[in-house]
Amino acid sequence: MFIKKGDTVKVISGDAKGTTGKVLKVFVKEQKVIVEGVNKVSRHTRPNNEYPDGGIIQKEAPIAISNVMYYESGSEKSSATRVGYKVNENGKKVRYSKKSGMEIDK
């Protein structure tokens, strides 16, 4: 799994193509992620404790993990990049950006 909760990702296909957002939740078995502000759906709800008035609620729905790429914002050129794994000098397995070679996990 190359994408983790808290990563910034860019949507590379679908209706929201080109938008970036933070990963809120990752579903490993289903290979899906929920990205902040992407794939909004309307949910009609009855009045309950959480929503006393009920009504239509906008919330994010999961999208396929193959439709997002890690977005690297720390380098000179902010862009989507592939992610790989390598073992650093401390013997720890870390993710790194294949475009810039920088380590993602510190």
C-alpha positions in Angstrom: 0.0 0.0 0.0 1.7 3.2 -1.2 -0.9 5.7 0.1 -1.4 6.3 3.8 -3.8 8.4 6.0 -2.7 12.0 6.1 -0.9 12.0 2.7 -1.7 14.6 0.1 -2.8 13.0 -3.2 -3.8 14.2 -6.6 -6.7 12.6 -8.5 -5.5 11.3 -11.9 -8.8 10.1 -13.4 -12.5 10.5 -13.0 -14.8 13.5 -12.5 -12.4 15.1 -10.0 -9.3 14.8 -12.2 -6.6 17.3 -11.3 -7.8 18.1 -7.8 -5.6 17.5 -4.7 -6.7 16.7 -1.2 -5.7 15.0 2.1 -6.4 11.3 2.6 -8.9 11.0 5.5 -9.3 7.2 5.5 -7.8 4.2 3.7 -9.7 0.9 3.1 -7.0 -1.7 2.6 -9.2 -4.6 1.7 -11.4 -2.7 -0.7 -8.4 -0.8 -2.2 -10.2 2.6 -1.7 -9.5 5.9 -0.1 -11.6 8.8 1.1 -10.0 12.2 0.0 -11.0 15.5 1.5 -13.3 17.5 -0.8 -13.3 14.8 -3.6 -16.3 12.6 -4.7 -18.9 14.4 -2.7 -22.3 12.6 -2.5 -25.7 13.7 -1.0 -27.1 11.7 1.8 -30.8 12.1 2.8 -31.1 11.6 6.5 -33.9 11.5 9.0 -33.7 13.6 12.1 -31.5 11.9 14.7 -29.3 12.8 17.6 -26.4 13.9 15.4 -28.6 15.8 12.9 -31.7 17.0 14.8 -33.2 18.6 11.7 -32.4 15.8 9.3 -32.2 16.9 5.6 -29.6 16.5 2.9 -26.0 16.0 4.0 -22.9 16.3 1.8 -20.1 13.8 2.5 -17.1 12.3 0.8 -17.4 8.8 -0.7 -14.5 6.4 -1.3 -12.7 6.3 -4.6 -10.4 3.7 -6.0 -6.8 3.9 -4.9 -5.6 3.4 -8.5 -7.2 6.8 -9.3 -4.9 8.8 -7.0 -1.2 9.5 -6.9 1.0 10.8 -4.1 1.4 14.6 -4.4 4.8 15.9 -3.5 4.6 19.6 -2.4 8.0 19.9 -0.7 10.2 20.0 -3.9 10.7 22.9 -6.3 8.2 21.4 -8.8 5.1 20.3 -6.9 3.7 17.4 -8.8 2.3 13.9 -8.5 4.9 11.2 -8.2 5.2 7.4 -7.9 6.1 6.0 -4.6 8.6 3.3 -3.9 10.1 1.5 -0.9 13.8 1.4 0.2 15.8 0.6 3.2 17.6 3.7 4.6 21.0 3.8 6.4 19.3 3.0 9.8 18.0 -0.2 8.4 14.4 1.1 8.4 12.0 0.5 5.5 10.7 3.9 4.2 8.7 5.2 1.4 10.4 7.6 -1.1 9.4 9.7 -4.1 10.6 8.2 -7.3 10.7 11.6 -9.0 12.9 13.5 -6.5 14.4 10.6 -4.5 13.4 12.2 -1.2 12.1 10.1 1.7 8.4 10.5 2.5 8.4 8.8 5.9 10.7 10.4 8.4 
